[in-house]
Amino acid sequence: MPRTQADPCDAVRSVELEGLTLLYHRPSGMTHVLAPPAPQILEVLREGAASAPELQARMAARFELAGGEAELAARLAELQAAGLVRSA
């Protein structure tokens, strides 16, 4: 089963601003504006690479989730397209 990972904490700088997260990604030099649950997904992935079911379980243990697996998969795809997560 594919696993996803995020860059370590020292590769990004983030600031919370009115419910959004501004994230500067040092490796790419790009700044991203993230809405929940994207920042929470990155936070959980910094604990270590995870498959989709593992990520879903970690997220459910720490946060109230509004969507299911399909929503989480869509957010992961967006984060991967932005270069913020990658296959492990």
C-alpha positions as a printed Julia matrix, in Angstrom:
88×3 Matrix{Float64}:
   0.0    0.0    0.0
   1.47   3.41  -0.94
   2.71   5.6    1.86
   2.87   9.38   1.93
   5.34  11.6    3.78
   5.82  15.31   4.4
   8.99  17.35   4.65
  10.44  17.78   8.15
   9.48  20.78  10.29
  12.69  22.65   9.47
  11.76  22.66   5.75
   8.68  24.82   6.33
   7.6   27.9    8.22
   3.95  28.45   8.95
   1.77  31.2   10.37
  -1.89  30.94  11.35
  -4.03  33.77  10.03
  -7.8   33.96  10.49
  -8.45  30.23  10.13
  -5.93  29.72   7.33
  -2.29  28.66   7.42
   0.34  30.48   5.42
   3.12  27.99   4.77
   6.51  28.87   3.31
   8.08  25.76   1.78
  11.84  26.32   1.87
  12.84  23.6   -0.65
  10.66  25.13  -3.39
  10.76  28.76  -2.23
   6.98  28.9   -2.55
   4.35  30.17  -0.12
   1.05  28.3    0.12
  -2.28  29.27   1.69
  -3.82  26.2    3.31
  -7.28  25.64   4.73
  -8.19  22.84   7.11
  -7.65  19.92   7.0
  -4.44  20.42   4.94
  -2.32  21.84   7.82
  -3.51  19.04  10.09
  -2.63  16.42   7.48
   0.9   17.84   7.22
   1.2   17.88  11.02
   0.23  14.22  11.27
   2.52  13.2    8.39
   5.5   14.82  10.12
   5.17  12.04  12.7
   6.14   9.63   9.93
   5.06   8.28   6.57
   1.6    6.72   6.46
  -0.68   4.79   4.17
  -4.16   6.23   3.59
  -5.79   4.02   6.3
  -2.99   4.86   8.77
  -3.35   8.56   8.05
  -7.14   8.35   8.45
  -6.69   6.64  11.85
  -4.13   9.2   13.05
  -6.31  12.08  11.92
  -9.41  10.62  13.61
  -7.48  10.15  16.86
  -6.41  13.82  16.97
  -9.0   15.86  15.09
 -12.7   15.95  14.35
 -12.99  14.95  10.72
 -15.73  16.41   8.56
 -15.14  14.14   5.56
 -14.28  10.53   4.99
 -11.61   8.68   3.08
 -12.54  10.27  -0.26
 -12.1   13.78   1.13
  -8.77  12.85   2.73
  -7.57  11.33  -0.57
  -8.55  14.52  -2.41
  -6.63  16.71   0.08
  -3.58  14.42  -0.19
  -3.7   14.72  -3.98
  -3.8   18.52  -3.69
  -0.85  18.53  -1.26
   1.11  16.24  -3.56
   0.37  18.44  -6.6
   1.64  21.44  -4.6
   4.86  19.55  -3.74
   4.15  19.52   0.01
   3.9   15.72   0.34
   5.34  12.84  -1.68
   5.31   9.08  -1.88
   7.56   7.44   0.67
